[in-house]
Amino acid sequence: MITSGHDVQKWKGNRMEKVDFQKKAVVALLGKIAEACGETGVNPNITVSTRHSVTCFQLRRRGGCIQVSVKQSGEMNYYLSDMRGKCSGRKIYYQFCPEDSHEQIIEKFAADFGRLYQDFLTADGLCGFTGICLFRDTDAEMELKGYEDYIREECLSH
């Protein structure tokens, strides 16, 4: 199949948009991780790596792990595991669509995972809450309510 120069230029334009999307999402999430560490006063094991166009954040503490990946394709995904080995499996938070409002998606993504990171550090782990489902369209307030109630009752009261 032969494509015109216009088609190639259009494809390259979409790819660059995805690359910029990835860069902005990575910067936003890194800021939220630093903020969560500062607010909780905890120094967790953090690994940030980029490999084959995927930037991966791993935050580990006392056997629990939150891993968030931002791909150059525009996919944002994550998985959660606790110290007992219970794992959520990979969940897709968002898949890039050129028509979406990317700044708002990045802002919500960073806020959702920044909040989850802060909860994780406050609770010193996921405490069995690997079933948390954060997606672009979900209300993080509702999704994190059970975990945050547990933190208030079991972790902060002692």
C-alpha positions in Angstrom: 0.0 0.0 0.0 1.4 3.4 -1.0 0.7 6.3 1.3 1.0 9.9 0.4 3.4 12.3 2.2 0.3 13.9 3.8 -0.7 10.5 5.4 2.8 10.0 6.8 2.9 13.5 8.2 -0.5 13.0 9.8 0.8 9.7 11.4 4.0 11.3 12.6 1.9 14.2 14.1 -0.2 11.7 16.1 2.9 9.9 17.3 4.5 13.1 18.5 1.4 14.0 20.3 1.5 10.6 22.1 5.2 11.2 23.0 4.4 14.6 24.5 1.5 13.0 26.3 3.8 10.4 27.8 6.4 13.1 28.8 3.8 15.3 30.5 2.2 12.3 32.3 5.6 11.1 33.6 6.5 14.6 34.9 3.1 15.0 36.6 3.3 11.6 38.3 6.8 12.1 39.5 5.8 15.4 41.1 2.9 13.6 42.9 5.2 10.8 44.2 7.7 13.4 45.6 4.8 15.3 47.2 3.4 12.1 48.8 6.8 11.2 50.2 7.3 14.7 51.6 3.9 14.8 53.2 4.1 11.4 54.8 7.8 11.7 55.7 8.4 8.2 54.4 11.4 7.2 52.2 10.1 4.2 50.2 11.9 2.2 47.6 11.2 4.0 44.3 12.3 2.8 40.9 11.7 4.8 37.8 12.8 3.3 34.5 12.3 3.8 30.8 12.7 0.9 28.5 11.4 0.3 25.0 9.2 3.5 25.0 7.6 2.6 28.4 8.2 4.5 31.6 7.6 2.5 34.7 7.2 3.7 38.3 7.6 1.1 41.0 6.9 2.1 44.6 7.6 -0.6 47.1 7.2 -0.6 50.9 7.2 -3.6 53.3 6.4 -6.2 50.6 3.7 -4.2 48.9 4.1 -2.7 45.4 2.3 -0.2 43.2 3.6 -0.2 39.6 2.4 2.4 37.1 3.4 2.4 33.5 3.0 5.1 30.9 3.6 3.9 27.3 4.6 6.0 24.3 1.5 4.6 22.7 -0.5 6.6 25.2 -1.6 3.7 27.4 -1.5 4.2 31.2 -1.7 1.0 33.2 -1.0 -0.2 36.7 -0.9 -3.2 39.0 -1.0 -3.5 42.8 0.4 -6.2 45.0 0.5 -6.7 48.7 2.9 -8.4 51.1 0.8 -11.6 51.0 1.4 -11.9 47.3 -2.2 -10.9 46.3 -2.0 -9.1 43.0 -4.6 -7.0 41.0 -3.3 -8.0 37.6 -2.6 -5.3 35.0 -5.4 -2.7 34.7 -5.6 -0.1 32.0 -6.2 3.4 33.4 -6.4 5.1 30.1 -5.8 4.4 26.4 -4.8 7.4 24.2 -7.5 8.9 22.0 -6.6 12.0 19.9 -10.0 13.6 20.6 -9.7 13.6 24.4 -8.7 16.5 26.6 -5.2 15.3 27.5 -4.3 17.9 30.0 -7.3 17.0 32.1 -6.6 13.3 31.8 -3.0 13.8 32.9 -4.1 16.0 35.8 -6.6 13.4 37.0 -4.2 10.5 36.5 -1.5 12.3 38.6 -4.0 13.2 41.3 -5.5 9.7 41.5 -2.1 7.9 41.7 -0.6 10.6 43.9 -3.5 10.0 46.4 -3.1 6.3 46.2 0.7 6.6 46.7 0.1 8.8 49.8 -2.4 6.3 51.2 0.0 3.5 50.5 2.8 5.3 52.4 0.5 6.2 55.3 -0.8 2.7 55.7 2.7 1.2 55.1 1.3 -1.1 52.4 -1.9 -2.0 50.5 -3.2 -4.2 53.4 -5.2 -6.4 51.1 -6.7 -3.6 49.1 -5.4 -4.8 45.7 -8.9 -4.7 44.2 -8.8 -0.9 43.9 -9.9 0.1 40.4 -8.8 3.5 39.2 -9.7 4.4 35.6 -10.0 7.6 33.7 -13.8 7.6 34.3 -13.9 6.4 37.9 -14.4 8.6 41.0 -11.2 8.1 43.0 -13.1 9.3 46.1 -15.5 6.4 45.9 -12.9 3.9 44.8 -10.4 4.7 47.6 -13.0 5.2 50.4 -12.7 1.7 51.9 -8.9 1.8 51.9 -8.9 5.3 53.4 -11.4 4.3 56.0 -9.2 1.4 56.9 -6.2 3.7 57.2 -8.0 6.1 59.5 -9.4 3.3 61.7 -6.4 0.9 61.8 -3.3 2.9 61.0 -3.7 6.4 62.3 -5.5 5.5 65.5 -2.5 3.7 66.9 
